Amino acid sequence: MNNSFDPATLGYPLRADFDRLALEKLLGELIEVDHHLARHLRAELLDGSHPQVSRESFERLRELCPTNGTYDAEEELGRTISELLFGKPLAK
């Protein structure tokens, strides 16, 4: 994991109070869309004592977030995870 990346520098501070149970459920859905990302987010945010997000995971999650305001199921999942973790969807 890249410990030097801080999404707050891009305007997306990781919420310290994110709902871990909700994230666990969402990652269960994400595994069907992007197994790699789901596995990495679980390791980065749920498996350790100090949750953090790597640049790679941040960028992959950003790719799931739409820019045109219309969401398909995968994009809705990306938006929901982003809002849970950062309080807002990630902009591309």
GIRALIN-V67306 format. One line per field, one symbol per residue. ss: DSSP state (H for helix, E for strand, - for the rest). phi: phi as a letter, one per 40 degrees, with the letter a starting at -180 (. if undefined). burial: b if it has 16 or more other C-alpha atoms within 10 Angstrom, else e. A space follows every 50 residues. Layout:
# GIRALIN-V67306
ss: ???
phi: ???
burial: ???
This chain:
# GIRALIN-V67306
ss: ------HHHH---------HHHHHHHHHHH----HHHHHHHHHHH----- ----HHHHHHHHHH--------HHHHHHHHHHHHHH------
phi: .ccccbcccbgbccccbccccccdccccccdccaddcdccccccbbcbcb cabcdccdcccdccccbbgbbccccccdcccccccbgacccc
burial: eeeeebbeeeebebeeebeeeebbebbeebeebeeebbebbbebbbeeee ebbbbebbeebbebbbeeeeeeebbbbbbbbbbbbbbebbee
